[in-house]
């Protein structure tokens, strides 16, 4: 084992094979004694590959910056009135390989953000680097970087260029810097030219984004690039947040009634 560890270290595989000794013992037992050398090597390499994949999934999920509350709650489509077939197609993430986009629109509380996170998680599982950010934070961060130095602003843009899927949440809401329209154009132009995919969620009309971001001309040019290869997913129905509120309060009232009855 010591000699094996030496070669694994030299090949930079040692840190990716923490369970190698147990695997080799398993492969060497009587039950697997008829395995060929090729089969054993395949098992070992598969174990190392899987370890790397699992580690990458953890790292990419962390750097994606998904809201924790959505990672902890299973996503369901029953309240969003989206066809199941369409939802499953988006979750397969084949559209990312085709450099396409998704616009999710509709009233607040219907699961747009939750669905985008679910797609983002599947994208990472498929090997696509993903980043989630609210529109307000995105534009504020770019504005702050530009105020500090042009090089820092460029590095921020390059970090966005490094992800296959960028999820911009809640477009058109919240306070944003005056130059946000120009920032939006810069992001969309670079992603369009590099063949990268974007999801945008919003509860505002697309026609209002120019006013919200302070530059109708730049926003129109950005939308031209984003919408060219985009699918529109329209959410409708009752707010899940309000339904949870009503359900919780109905439960509280019922608990109170039961407590009074028992007394």
FIZATOR-694569 format. One record per residue (C-alpha): x negated, y negated, z negated; chain; residue number from 1; residue in three letters. Coordinates in Angstrom, 1 decimal, decimal comma. Layout:
REM residues N
ATOM      X      Y      Z chain   n res
ATOM      X      Y      Z     A NUM ALA
...
This chain:
REM residues 263
ATOM      X      Y      Z chain   n res
ATOM    0,0    0,0    0,0     A   1 UNK
ATOM   -2,9   -2,3   -0,7     A   2 UNK
ATOM   -4,3   -1,9    2,8     A   3 UNK
ATOM   -0,8   -2,4    4,2     A   4 UNK
ATOM   -0,4   -5,6    2,2     A   5 UNK
ATOM   -3,7   -6,9    3,6     A   6 UNK
ATOM   -2,5   -6,6    7,2     A   7 UNK
ATOM    1,0   -8,0    6,3     A   8 UNK
ATOM   -0,8  -11,0    4,8     A   9 UNK
ATOM   -3,0  -11,5    7,8     A  10 UNK
ATOM    0,0  -11,3   10,1     A  11 UNK
ATOM    1,9  -13,8    7,8     A  12 UNK
ATOM    4,6  -11,2    7,1     A  13 UNK
ATOM    3,9  -10,5    3,4     A  14 UNK
ATOM    6,2  -13,2    2,0     A  15 UNK
ATOM    9,0  -12,0    4,3     A  16 UNK
ATOM    8,9   -8,4    3,1     A  17 UNK
ATOM    9,5   -8,4   -0,7     A  18 UNK
ATOM   11,4   -5,1   -0,6     A  19 UNK
ATOM    9,0   -3,3    1,7     A  20 UNK
ATOM    7,7   -0,8   -0,8     A  21 UNK
ATOM   11,2    0,3   -1,7     A  22 UNK
ATOM   12,1    0,6    2,0     A  23 UNK
ATOM    9,0    2,7    2,7     A  24 UNK
ATOM    9,7    5,0   -0,2     A  25 UNK
ATOM   13,2    5,5    1,1     A  26 UNK
ATOM   12,0    6,2    4,6     A  27 UNK
ATOM    9,4    8,7    3,3     A  28 UNK
ATOM   11,8   10,8    1,3     A  29 UNK
ATOM   12,9   14,3    2,4     A  30 UNK
ATOM   16,2   13,0    3,9     A  31 UNK
ATOM   14,3   10,8    6,4     A  32 UNK
ATOM   11,3   13,0    6,9     A  33 UNK
ATOM   12,3   13,7   10,4     A  34 UNK
ATOM   12,1   10,0   11,4     A  35 UNK
ATOM    9,6    9,2   14,2     A  36 UNK
ATOM    6,8    6,6   13,7     A  37 UNK
ATOM    8,7    4,4   16,1     A  38 UNK
ATOM   11,9    4,6   14,1     A  39 UNK
ATOM   10,1    3,8   10,8     A  40 UNK
ATOM    8,3    0,8   12,4     A  41 UNK
ATOM   11,7   -0,4   13,7     A  42 UNK
ATOM   13,3   -0,1   10,3     A  43 UNK
ATOM   10,4   -2,1    8,7     A  44 UNK
ATOM   10,5   -4,9   11,3     A  45 UNK
ATOM   14,3   -5,0   11,1     A  46 UNK
ATOM   14,1   -5,5    7,3     A  47 UNK
ATOM   11,6   -8,4    7,8     A  48 UNK
ATOM   13,8  -10,0   10,5     A  49 UNK
ATOM   16,9   -9,7    8,3     A  50 UNK
ATOM   15,1  -11,3    5,3     A  51 UNK
ATOM   14,0  -14,2    7,5     A  52 UNK
ATOM   17,6  -14,6    8,8     A  53 UNK
ATOM   19,0  -14,6    5,3     A  54 UNK
ATOM   16,4  -17,2    4,2     A  55 UNK
ATOM   17,1  -19,4    7,2     A  56 UNK
ATOM   20,8  -19,3    6,6     A  57 UNK
ATOM   20,3  -20,5    3,0     A  58 UNK
ATOM   17,9  -23,2    4,1     A  59 UNK
ATOM   20,1  -24,4    7,0     A  60 UNK
ATOM   23,2  -24,4    4,9     A  61 UNK
ATOM   21,5  -26,6    2,3     A  62 UNK
ATOM   20,1  -29,0    4,9     A  63 UNK
ATOM   23,5  -29,2    6,7     A  64 UNK
ATOM   24,8  -31,2    3,7     A  65 UNK
ATOM   28,3  -29,7    3,7     A  66 UNK
ATOM   30,6  -31,0    1,0     A  67 UNK
ATOM   30,4  -28,3   -1,8     A  68 UNK
ATOM   34,1  -28,2   -2,4     A  69 UNK
ATOM   34,7  -26,9    1,1     A  70 UNK
ATOM   32,1  -24,2    0,8     A  71 UNK
ATOM   33,8  -22,9   -2,3     A  72 UNK
ATOM   37,3  -22,7   -0,8     A  73 UNK
ATOM   38,3  -20,3    2,1     A  74 UNK
ATOM   39,7  -22,1    5,1     A  75 UNK
ATOM   43,2  -21,4    6,3     A  76 UNK
ATOM   45,0  -22,7    9,4     A  77 UNK
ATOM   48,6  -22,1    8,5     A  78 UNK
ATOM   49,3  -25,8    7,6     A  79 UNK
ATOM   47,5  -27,4   10,5     A  80 UNK
ATOM   49,7  -26,1   13,4     A  81 UNK
ATOM   46,6  -25,1   15,5     A  82 UNK
ATOM   47,0  -22,0   17,6     A  83 UNK
ATOM   45,2  -19,1   16,0     A  84 UNK
ATOM   43,6  -18,1   19,4     A  85 UNK
ATOM   42,2  -21,6   19,9     A  86 UNK
ATOM   40,8  -21,7   16,3     A  87 UNK
ATOM   39,1  -18,4   16,7     A  88 UNK
ATOM   37,6  -19,5   20,0     A  89 UNK
ATOM   36,1  -22,6   18,3     A  90 UNK
ATOM   34,8  -20,5   15,4     A  91 UNK
ATOM   32,9  -18,2   17,9     A  92 UNK
ATOM   30,8  -21,4   18,7     A  93 UNK
ATOM   30,3  -20,4   22,4     A  94 UNK
ATOM   31,2  -24,0   23,3     A  95 UNK
ATOM   28,0  -25,2   21,5     A  96 UNK
ATOM   25,9  -23,1   23,9     A  97 UNK
ATOM   27,7  -25,0   26,7     A  98 UNK
ATOM   26,9  -28,4   25,1     A  99 UNK
ATOM   30,5  -29,3   24,5     A 100 UNK
ATOM   32,2  -31,4   21,8     A 101 UNK
ATOM   35,3  -31,4   19,7     A 102 UNK
ATOM   37,5  -34,3   18,6     A 103 UNK
ATOM   39,7  -33,4   15,6     A 104 UNK
ATOM   42,4  -35,9   15,0     A 105 UNK
ATOM   45,6  -36,3   12,9     A 106 UNK
ATOM   46,8  -37,6    9,6     A 107 UNK
ATOM   44,9  -37,3    6,4     A 108 UNK
ATOM   45,0  -34,1    4,3     A 109 UNK
ATOM   45,6  -31,5    7,1     A 110 UNK
ATOM   42,3  -29,7    7,0     A 111 UNK
ATOM   40,2  -31,4    9,7     A 112 UNK
ATOM   37,1  -31,7    7,5     A 113 UNK
ATOM   37,6  -28,2    6,2     A 114 UNK
ATOM   37,9  -26,8    9,7     A 115 UNK
ATOM   34,8  -28,7   10,8     A 116 UNK
ATOM   32,8  -27,2    7,9     A 117 UNK
ATOM   34,0  -23,7    8,7     A 118 UNK
ATOM   32,8  -24,2   12,3     A 119 UNK
ATOM   29,5  -25,6   11,0     A 120 UNK
ATOM   29,0  -22,5    8,8     A 121 UNK
ATOM   29,7  -20,2   11,8     A 122 UNK
ATOM   27,3  -22,3   14,0     A 123 UNK
ATOM   24,5  -21,7   11,5     A 124 UNK
ATOM   25,2  -18,0   11,4     A 125 UNK
ATOM   24,9  -18,0   15,2     A 126 UNK
ATOM   21,5  -19,7   15,0     A 127 UNK
ATOM   22,5  -23,4   15,6     A 128 UNK
ATOM   21,1  -26,0   13,3     A 129 UNK
ATOM   23,9  -28,1   12,0     A 130 UNK
ATOM   24,3  -31,4   10,1     A 131 UNK
ATOM   27,4  -32,8    8,4     A 132 UNK
ATOM   27,7  -36,5    7,5     A 133 UNK
ATOM   30,5  -39,0    7,0     A 134 UNK
ATOM   30,6  -41,8    9,7     A 135 UNK
ATOM   30,3  -44,5    7,0     A 136 UNK
ATOM   27,1  -42,9    5,5     A 137 UNK
ATOM   25,6  -42,2    8,9     A 138 UNK
ATOM   25,9  -45,8   10,1     A 139 UNK
ATOM   24,8  -47,2    6,7     A 140 UNK
ATOM   21,7  -45,0    6,7     A 141 UNK
ATOM   20,7  -46,0   10,2     A 142 UNK
ATOM   21,2  -49,7    9,4     A 143 UNK
ATOM   19,1  -49,4    6,3     A 144 UNK
ATOM   16,3  -47,6    8,2     A 145 UNK
ATOM   16,3  -50,3   10,9     A 146 UNK
ATOM   16,1  -53,0    8,3     A 147 UNK
ATOM   13,0  -51,3    6,9     A 148 UNK
ATOM   11,2  -50,5   10,1     A 149 UNK
ATOM   11,9  -49,6   13,7     A 150 UNK
ATOM    9,7  -46,5   13,4     A 151 UNK
ATOM   11,9  -45,3   10,5     A 152 UNK
ATOM   15,1  -45,9   12,5     A 153 UNK
ATOM   13,6  -43,8   15,3     A 154 UNK
ATOM   12,7  -41,0   12,9     A 155 UNK
ATOM   16,4  -41,0   11,7     A 156 UNK
ATOM   17,6  -40,7   15,2     A 157 UNK
ATOM   15,1  -37,9   15,9     A 158 UNK
ATOM   16,3  -36,0   12,9     A 159 UNK
ATOM   19,8  -36,1   14,4     A 160 UNK
ATOM   18,3  -35,0   17,7     A 161 UNK
ATOM   17,0  -31,9   16,0     A 162 UNK
ATOM   20,4  -30,4   15,2     A 163 UNK
ATOM   22,4  -28,5   17,8     A 164 UNK
ATOM   25,7  -29,5   16,1     A 165 UNK
ATOM   26,3  -32,8   14,5     A 166 UNK
ATOM   29,6  -33,2   12,5     A 167 UNK
ATOM   30,6  -36,8   12,0     A 168 UNK
ATOM   33,5  -36,9    9,5     A 169 UNK
ATOM   36,2  -39,6    9,0     A 170 UNK
ATOM   35,4  -41,8   12,0     A 171 UNK
ATOM   37,0  -45,3   11,7     A 172 UNK
ATOM   37,4  -45,3    7,9     A 173 UNK
ATOM   35,3  -47,0    5,3     A 174 UNK
ATOM   33,1  -50,1    5,5     A 175 UNK
ATOM   30,3  -49,9    8,0     A 176 UNK
ATOM   27,5  -52,3    9,1     A 177 UNK
ATOM   28,2  -54,8   11,9     A 178 UNK
ATOM   26,0  -53,0   14,4     A 179 UNK
ATOM   27,7  -49,6   13,9     A 180 UNK
ATOM   29,1  -49,6   17,5     A 181 UNK
ATOM   25,5  -49,8   18,8     A 182 UNK
ATOM   24,4  -47,0   16,5     A 183 UNK
ATOM   27,2  -44,8   17,6     A 184 UNK
ATOM   26,3  -45,4   21,3     A 185 UNK
ATOM   22,6  -44,6   20,6     A 186 UNK
ATOM   23,6  -41,3   18,9     A 187 UNK
ATOM   26,0  -40,2   21,6     A 188 UNK
ATOM   23,8  -41,3   24,5     A 189 UNK
ATOM   20,8  -39,2   23,1     A 190 UNK
ATOM   23,0  -36,2   22,4     A 191 UNK
ATOM   24,6  -36,4   25,8     A 192 UNK
ATOM   21,2  -36,5   27,6     A 193 UNK
ATOM   19,8  -33,7   25,4     A 194 UNK
ATOM   22,8  -31,4   25,8     A 195 UNK
ATOM   23,7  -31,3   22,1     A 196 UNK
ATOM   27,2  -30,8   20,6     A 197 UNK
ATOM   29,2  -33,0   18,3     A 198 UNK
ATOM   32,3  -32,7   16,2     A 199 UNK
ATOM   34,1  -35,9   15,2     A 200 UNK
ATOM   37,0  -35,9   12,8     A 201 UNK
ATOM   39,3  -38,9   12,4     A 202 UNK
ATOM   42,8  -40,0   11,2     A 203 UNK
ATOM   42,6  -43,2   13,3     A 204 UNK
ATOM   43,5  -43,8   16,9     A 205 UNK
ATOM   40,4  -43,6   19,2     A 206 UNK
ATOM   41,4  -47,0   20,6     A 207 UNK
ATOM   40,8  -48,6   17,1     A 208 UNK
ATOM   37,2  -47,4   16,8     A 209 UNK
ATOM   35,8  -50,4   18,7     A 210 UNK
ATOM   37,3  -52,8   16,1     A 211 UNK
ATOM   36,3  -50,6   13,2     A 212 UNK
ATOM   32,7  -50,3   14,4     A 213 UNK
ATOM   32,4  -54,0   15,5     A 214 UNK
ATOM   31,5  -53,5   19,1     A 215 UNK
ATOM   34,2  -52,3   21,6     A 216 UNK
ATOM   31,8  -52,2   24,6     A 217 UNK
ATOM   29,3  -50,0   22,9     A 218 UNK
ATOM   32,0  -47,7   21,4     A 219 UNK
ATOM   33,7  -47,4   24,8     A 220 UNK
ATOM   30,3  -46,3   26,4     A 221 UNK
ATOM   29,7  -43,9   23,5     A 222 UNK
ATOM   33,2  -42,4   23,9     A 223 UNK
ATOM   32,6  -42,0   27,6     A 224 UNK
ATOM   29,7  -39,7   26,8     A 225 UNK
ATOM   31,3  -37,9   24,0     A 226 UNK
ATOM   34,7  -37,2   25,6     A 227 UNK
ATOM   33,3  -36,1   29,0     A 228 UNK
ATOM   32,8  -32,5   27,6     A 229 UNK
ATOM   35,1  -32,6   24,6     A 230 UNK
ATOM   38,1  -30,6   23,4     A 231 UNK
ATOM   40,9  -32,4   21,5     A 232 UNK
ATOM   42,3  -30,6   18,5     A 233 UNK
ATOM   45,4  -32,4   17,1     A 234 UNK
ATOM   46,4  -31,6   13,5     A 235 UNK
ATOM   49,9  -32,0   12,3     A 236 UNK
ATOM   52,1  -31,0    9,4     A 237 UNK
ATOM   52,3  -31,8    5,7     A 238 UNK
ATOM   49,3  -33,0    3,7     A 239 UNK
ATOM   47,6  -30,1    1,9     A 240 UNK
ATOM   46,5  -32,5   -0,8     A 241 UNK
ATOM   50,0  -33,6   -1,6     A 242 UNK
ATOM   51,2  -30,0   -1,5     A 243 UNK
ATOM   48,6  -29,1   -4,0     A 244 UNK
ATOM   49,6  -32,1   -6,2     A 245 UNK
ATOM   53,2  -31,1   -6,1     A 246 UNK
ATOM   52,4  -27,4   -6,8     A 247 UNK
ATOM   50,2  -28,3   -9,7     A 248 UNK
ATOM   52,9  -30,5  -11,2     A 249 UNK
ATOM   55,6  -28,0  -10,7     A 250 UNK
ATOM   53,5  -25,5  -12,5     A 251 UNK
ATOM   52,9  -27,9  -15,4     A 252 UNK
ATOM   56,6  -28,6  -15,7     A 253 UNK
ATOM   57,4  -24,9  -15,7     A 254 UNK
ATOM   54,8  -24,3  -18,4     A 255 UNK
ATOM   56,3  -27,1  -20,5     A 256 UNK
ATOM   59,8  -25,6  -20,1     A 257 UNK
ATOM   58,6  -22,1  -21,1     A 258 UNK
ATOM   56,8  -23,5  -24,1     A 259 UNK
ATOM   60,0  -25,4  -25,3     A 260 UNK
ATOM   62,1  -22,3  -24,7     A 261 UNK
ATOM   59,8  -20,1  -26,7     A 262 UNK
ATOM   59,9  -22,6  -29,6     A 263 UNK
